[in-house]
């Protein structure tokens, strides 16, 4: 397997018991993961997307972390994902969605 340029960890609110119960899941994280994967493929960005357990930023979810830089993004929507990917293609960050 070729190492991807980016690894997206998207909160899907899984708890220790395996059930998805948190804010990110209730706000449509599953659909956002599918949208993100589709956009990454359309843009030809070398990446891996992983659904995670709770990232503990529920008040700003849905949320994701993007490596290798380790940028945390929140309040995700399809529009936010578009803006984040646009910024990444320019070697930047989408300040509007950064969690600090």
N, CA, C and O atoms as a DFTB+ gen file, in Angstrom:
400 C
 N C O
     1  1       0.841      -1.179       0.000
     2  2       0.000       0.000       0.000
     3  2       0.885       1.241       0.000
     4  3       1.850       1.335       0.759
     5  1       0.540       2.183      -0.860
     6  2       1.257       3.447      -0.915
     7  2       0.780       4.351       0.231
     8  3      -0.418       4.450       0.496
     9  1       1.719       4.997       0.896
    10  2       1.380       5.873       2.017
    11  2       0.635       7.112       1.508
    12  3       1.125       7.795       0.610
    13  1      -0.537       7.409       2.069
    14  2      -1.292       8.579       1.618
    15  2      -0.647       9.878       2.098
    16  3       0.103       9.896       3.074
    17  1      -0.958      10.958       1.389
    18  2      -0.474      12.287       1.793
    19  2      -1.222      12.802       3.021
    20  3      -0.655      13.524       3.841
    21  1      -2.495      12.430       3.144
    22  2      -3.337      12.916       4.233
    23  2      -4.113      11.764       4.855
    24  3      -4.484      10.803       4.183
    25  1      -4.348      11.888       6.165
    26  2      -5.206      10.933       6.866
    27  2      -6.238      11.746       7.642
    28  3      -5.893      12.531       8.524
    29  1      -7.492      11.548       7.302
    30  2      -8.614      12.245       7.923
    31  2      -9.249      11.327       8.962
    32  3      -9.661      10.212       8.645
    33  1      -9.324      11.797      10.196
    34  2      -9.999      11.077      11.270
    35  2     -11.289      11.841      11.569
    36  3     -11.247      12.945      12.111
    37  1     -12.426      11.259      11.219
    38  2     -13.716      11.933      11.368
    39  2     -14.471      11.319      12.531
    40  3     -14.709      10.112      12.562
    41  1     -14.847      12.157      13.490
    42  2     -15.592      11.679      14.650
    43  2     -16.956      11.153      14.205
    44  3     -17.689      11.809      13.465
    45  1     -17.265       9.962      14.675
    46  2     -18.586       9.396      14.453
    47  2     -19.212       8.991      15.773
    48  3     -20.183       8.235      15.807
    49  1     -18.648       9.500      16.862
    50  2     -19.245       9.393      18.192
    51  2     -19.359       7.992      18.759
    52  3     -20.201       7.750      19.624
    53  1     -18.538       7.064      18.299
    54  2     -18.607       5.723      18.862
    55  2     -18.140       5.745      20.311
    56  3     -17.174       6.430      20.648
    57  1     -18.817       5.008      21.153
    58  2     -18.466       4.890      22.567
    59  2     -17.794       3.539      22.803
    60  3     -17.713       2.714      21.893
    61  1     -17.327       3.322      23.990
    62  2     -16.596       2.095      24.317
    63  2     -17.393       0.836      23.982
    64  3     -16.813      -0.178      23.594
    65  1     -18.690       0.891      24.126
    66  2     -19.535      -0.259      23.828
    67  2     -19.779      -0.468      22.345
    68  3     -20.376      -1.470      21.950
    69  1     -19.321       0.474      21.513
    70  2     -19.469       0.333      20.074
    71  2     -20.605       1.112      19.461
    72  3     -20.663       1.262      18.240
    73  1     -21.516       1.616      20.286
    74  2     -22.662       2.331      19.736
    75  2     -22.301       3.802      19.460
    76  3     -21.560       4.431      20.216
    77  1     -22.845       4.322      18.365
    78  2     -22.635       5.732      18.012
    79  2     -23.770       6.539      18.617
    80  3     -24.920       6.399      18.202
    81  1     -23.455       7.395      19.611
    82  2     -24.527       8.098      20.314
    83  2     -24.349       9.594      20.407
    84  3     -25.290      10.277      20.810
    85  1     -23.233      10.134      20.070
    86  2     -22.938      11.528      20.343
    87  2     -23.408      12.500      19.282
    88  3     -24.095      12.136      18.328
    89  1     -23.016      13.745      19.478
    90  2     -23.435      14.860      18.634
    91  2     -23.004      14.671      17.183
    92  3     -23.804      14.874      16.269
    93  1     -21.750      14.286      16.965
    94  2     -21.252      14.162      15.588
    95  2     -22.104      13.191      14.776
    96  3     -22.464      13.480      13.635
    97  1     -22.419      12.060      15.356
    98  2     -23.248      11.088      14.666
    99  2     -24.647      11.639      14.432
   100  3     -25.204      11.478      13.346
   101  1     -25.215      12.284      15.437
   102  2     -26.570      12.833      15.314
   103  2     -26.635      13.968      14.300
   104  3     -27.693      14.236      13.732
   105  1     -25.505      14.636      14.071
   106  2     -25.451      15.727      13.092
   107  2     -25.005      15.255      11.712
   108  3     -24.638      16.077      10.872
   109  1     -25.030      13.951      11.466
   110  2     -24.808      13.427      10.122
   111  2     -23.376      13.120       9.741
   112  3     -23.017      13.219       8.568
   113  1     -22.548      12.749      10.711
   114  2     -21.148      12.447      10.411
   115  2     -21.002      11.337       9.368
   116  3     -20.084      11.380       8.550
   117  1     -21.880      10.359       9.386
   118  2     -21.786       9.248       8.423
   119  2     -21.910       9.784       7.000
   120  3     -21.122       9.418       6.128
   121  1     -22.884      10.640       6.762
   122  2     -23.052      11.224       5.431
   123  2     -21.865      12.113       5.066
   124  3     -21.449      12.145       3.908
   125  1     -21.320      12.832       6.042
   126  2     -20.162      13.685       5.779
   127  2     -18.927      12.860       5.420
   128  3     -18.119      13.282       4.593
   129  1     -18.777      11.694       6.036
   130  2     -17.660      10.810       5.702
   131  2     -17.778      10.374       4.242
   132  3     -16.790      10.378       3.507
   133  1     -18.965      10.005       3.832
   134  2     -19.173       9.605       2.441
   135  2     -18.905      10.762       1.489
   136  3     -18.302      10.583       0.431
   137  1     -19.359      11.948       1.875
   138  2     -19.124      13.135       1.037
   139  2     -17.629      13.429       0.942
   140  3     -17.117      13.698      -0.145
   141  1     -16.931      13.379       2.070
   142  2     -15.493      13.625       2.108
   143  2     -14.755      12.640       1.202
   144  3     -13.902      13.046       0.413
   145  1     -15.072      11.365       1.306
   146  2     -14.409      10.365       0.472
   147  2     -14.649      10.622      -1.008
   148  3     -13.744      10.467      -1.827
   149  1     -15.865      11.011      -1.345
   150  2     -16.201      11.312      -2.736
   151  2     -15.424      12.524      -3.245
   152  3     -14.887      12.502      -4.352
   153  1     -15.368      13.568      -2.444
   154  2     -14.636      14.785      -2.825
   155  2     -13.142      14.515      -2.976
   156  3     -12.515      15.001      -3.918
   157  1     -12.575      13.747      -2.061
   158  2     -11.156      13.424      -2.138
   159  2     -10.848      12.647      -3.423
   160  3      -9.837      12.898      -4.079
   161  1     -11.712      11.721      -3.768
   162  2     -11.525      10.954      -5.001
   163  2     -11.644      11.856      -6.224
   164  3     -10.830      11.767      -7.143
   165  1     -12.656      12.726      -6.240
   166  2     -12.857      13.638      -7.367
   167  2     -11.665      14.571      -7.559
   168  3     -11.322      14.926      -8.687
   169  1     -11.038      14.962      -6.459
   170  2      -9.903      15.884      -6.511
   171  2      -8.570      15.161      -6.713
   172  3      -7.537      15.796      -6.927
   173  1      -8.603      13.843      -6.644
   174  2      -7.382      13.068      -6.826
   175  2      -6.386      13.239      -5.691
   176  3      -5.179      13.112      -5.893
   177  1      -6.895      13.528      -4.489
   178  2      -6.021      13.711      -3.333
   179  2      -5.705      12.356      -2.713
   180  3      -6.610      11.582      -2.400
   181  1      -4.425      12.075      -2.540
   182  2      -3.974      10.824      -1.934
   183  2      -4.294      10.871      -0.443
   184  3      -3.668      11.617       0.310
   185  1      -5.273      10.069      -0.021
   186  2      -5.735      10.188       1.360
   187  2      -6.385       8.911       1.853
   188  3      -6.719       8.007       1.086
   189  1      -6.549       8.877       3.167
   190  2      -7.235       7.797       3.856
   191  2      -8.221       8.458       4.816
   192  3      -7.879       9.435       5.482
   193  1      -9.434       7.931       4.887
   194  2     -10.460       8.466       5.787
   195  2     -10.817       7.379       6.790
   196  3     -11.111       6.243       6.418
   197  1     -10.789       7.743       8.066
   198  2     -11.107       6.812       9.142
   199  2     -12.198       7.392      10.022
   200  3     -12.109       8.546      10.442
   201  1     -13.218       6.611      10.305
   202  2     -14.268       6.987      11.247
   203  2     -13.762       6.652      12.646
   204  3     -13.252       5.556      12.878
   205  1     -13.902       7.589      13.575
   206  2     -13.352       7.390      14.921
   207  2     -14.426       7.383      15.990
   208  3     -15.603       7.646      15.743
   209  1     -13.966       7.072      17.178
   210  2     -14.773       7.263      18.368
   211  2     -14.839       8.742      18.680
   212  3     -14.354       9.569      17.907
   213  1     -15.428       9.071      19.792
   214  2     -15.624      10.463      20.198
   215  2     -14.285      11.200      20.314
   216  3     -13.356      10.715      20.960
   217  1     -14.199      12.367      19.687
   218  2     -13.000      13.208      19.761
   219  2     -13.084      14.232      20.896
   220  3     -12.169      15.034      21.082
   221  1     -14.181      14.200      21.652
   222  2     -14.347      15.030      22.852
   223  2     -14.442      16.534      22.566
   224  3     -14.040      17.354      23.392
   225  1     -14.969      16.885      21.408
   226  2     -15.261      18.293      21.099
   227  2     -16.725      18.409      20.658
   228  3     -17.039      19.047      19.653
   229  1     -17.593      17.789      21.421
   230  2     -19.004      17.650      21.070
   231  2     -19.691      18.987      20.792
   232  3     -20.566      19.070      19.930
   233  1     -19.298      20.021      21.515
   234  2     -19.938      21.322      21.322
   235  2     -19.592      21.949      19.979
   236  3     -20.193      22.952      19.591
   237  1     -18.613      21.360      19.251
   238  2     -18.199      21.905      17.963
   239  2     -18.241      20.857      16.855
   240  3     -17.588      21.000      15.821
   241  1     -19.013      19.811      17.089
   242  2     -19.096      18.739      16.108
   243  2     -20.087      19.024      15.008
   244  3     -20.890      19.952      15.112
   245  1     -20.039      18.242      13.964
   246  2     -19.099      17.187      13.659
   247  2     -17.667      17.719      13.530
   248  3     -17.439      18.859      13.128
   249  1     -16.717      16.855      13.883
   250  2     -15.319      17.261      13.928
   251  2     -14.431      16.233      13.245
   252  3     -14.801      15.071      13.077
   253  1     -13.229      16.702      12.851
   254  2     -12.228      15.788      12.282
   255  2     -10.834      16.342      12.543
   256  3     -10.648      17.533      12.795
   257  1      -9.867      15.440      12.475
   258  2      -8.457      15.785      12.606
   259  2      -7.784      15.328      11.320
   260  3      -8.033      14.221      10.843
   261  1      -6.932      16.180      10.760
   262  2      -6.257      15.857       9.510
   263  2      -4.754      15.804       9.742
   264  3      -4.143      16.780      10.179
   265  1      -4.173      14.653       9.443
   266  2      -2.724      14.476       9.554
   267  2      -2.129      14.412       8.158
   268  3      -2.806      13.961       7.234
   269  1      -0.880      14.850       7.966
   270  2       0.178      14.853       8.966
   271  2       0.280      16.125       9.803
   272  3       0.999      16.132      10.802
   273  1      -0.418      17.204       9.430
   274  2      -0.258      18.457      10.168
   275  2      -0.950      18.442      11.527
   276  3      -0.536      19.165      12.433
   277  1      -1.983      17.642      11.683
   278  2      -2.693      17.579      12.958
   279  2      -3.692      18.707      13.148
   280  3      -3.961      19.115      14.278
   281  1      -4.249      19.218      12.042
   282  2      -5.249      20.284      12.134
   283  2      -6.594      19.707      12.569
   284  3      -7.058      18.705      12.024
   285  1      -7.215      20.359      13.566
   286  2      -8.532      19.968      14.066
   287  2      -9.564      20.914      13.465
   288  3      -9.421      22.135      13.537
   289  1     -10.600      20.337      12.875
   290  2     -11.677      21.129      12.279
   291  2     -13.003      20.745      12.922
   292  3     -13.216      19.589      13.290
   293  1     -13.896      21.733      13.053
   294  2     -15.202      21.471      13.635
   295  2     -16.310      22.171      12.890
   296  3     -16.073      22.907      11.932
   297  1     -17.539      21.928      13.350
   298  2     -18.744      22.485      12.732
   299  2     -18.796      22.124      11.251
   300  3     -19.083      22.962      10.396
   301  1     -18.511      20.861      10.974
   302  2     -18.421      20.408       9.594
   303  2     -19.777      20.313       8.912
   304  3     -20.797      19.990       9.520
   305  1     -19.737      20.609       7.633
   306  2     -20.865      20.461       6.715
   307  2     -20.233      20.168       5.354
   308  3     -19.009      20.172       5.227
   309  1     -21.047      19.917       4.350
   310  2     -20.482      19.718       3.018
   311  2     -19.741      20.971       2.558
   312  3     -18.667      20.877       1.964
   313  1     -20.310      22.131       2.829
   314  2     -19.661      23.404       2.470
   315  2     -18.315      23.545       3.189
   316  3     -17.325      23.960       2.585
   317  1     -18.285      23.200       4.468
   318  2     -17.041      23.286       5.240
   319  2     -15.985      22.354       4.660
   320  3     -14.821      22.733       4.534
   321  1     -16.387      21.139       4.308
   322  2     -15.440      20.187       3.730
   323  2     -14.875      20.734       2.424
   324  3     -13.675      20.624       2.173
   325  1     -15.730      21.322       1.593
   326  2     -15.251      21.922       0.346
   327  2     -14.204      23.004       0.626
   328  3     -13.158      23.039      -0.021
   329  1     -14.487      23.881       1.588
   330  2     -13.559      24.962       1.920
   331  2     -12.250      24.421       2.500
   332  3     -11.173      24.931       2.189
   333  1     -12.343      23.402       3.332
   334  2     -11.140      22.794       3.926
   335  2     -10.273      22.161       2.845
   336  3      -9.057      22.351       2.834
   337  1     -10.890      21.410       1.939
   338  2     -10.128      20.766       0.867
   339  2      -9.548      21.796      -0.098
   340  3      -8.420      21.640      -0.566
   341  1     -10.311      22.845      -0.396
   342  2      -9.787      23.928      -1.238
   343  2      -8.522      24.508      -0.618
   344  3      -7.518      24.703      -1.304
   345  1      -8.576      24.782       0.681
   346  2      -7.413      25.349       1.386
   347  2      -6.246      24.364       1.376
   348  3      -5.101      24.764       1.164
   349  1      -6.524      23.102       1.599
   350  2      -5.458      22.095       1.618
   351  2      -4.774      21.983       0.259
   352  3      -3.563      21.772       0.189
   353  1      -5.539      22.123      -0.814
   354  2      -4.945      22.064      -2.149
   355  2      -3.992      23.238      -2.393
   356  3      -3.126      23.173      -3.267
   357  1      -4.158      24.297      -1.623
   358  2      -3.278      25.472      -1.711
   359  2      -2.226      25.450      -0.611
   360  3      -1.560      26.456      -0.368
   361  1      -2.072      24.298       0.062
   362  2      -1.142      24.143       1.194
   363  2      -1.478      25.065       2.363
   364  3      -0.591      25.516       3.088
   365  1      -2.774      25.339       2.537
   366  2      -3.213      26.193       3.633
   367  2      -4.191      25.481       4.544
   368  3      -4.364      24.264       4.480
   369  1      -4.829      26.275       5.396
   370  2      -5.859      25.766       6.298
   371  2      -7.102      26.630       6.164
   372  3      -7.015      27.799       5.788
   373  1      -8.238      26.065       6.466
   374  2      -9.506      26.807       6.463
   375  2      -9.729      27.346       7.865
   376  3     -10.359      26.697       8.700
   377  1      -9.208      28.535       8.113
   378  2      -9.231      29.146       9.448
   379  2     -10.618      29.155      10.079
   380  3     -10.759      28.968      11.288
   381  1     -11.625      29.368       9.270
   382  2     -13.009      29.481       9.736
   383  2     -13.461      28.242      10.519
   384  3     -14.305      28.345      11.409
   385  1     -12.902      27.076      10.190
   386  2     -13.339      25.817      10.793
   387  2     -12.307      25.213      11.745
   388  3     -12.555      24.170      12.349
   389  1     -11.153      25.865      11.879
   390  2     -10.107      25.345      12.769
   391  2     -10.562      25.392      14.225
   392  3     -11.151      26.377      14.671
   393  1     -10.285      24.334      14.946
   394  2     -10.538      24.304      16.393
   395  2      -9.211      24.598      17.088
   396  3      -8.207      23.931      16.838
   397  1      -9.219      25.575      17.938
   398  2      -7.976      25.926      18.636
   399  2      -8.126      25.780      20.121
   400  3      -7.179      26.033      20.866
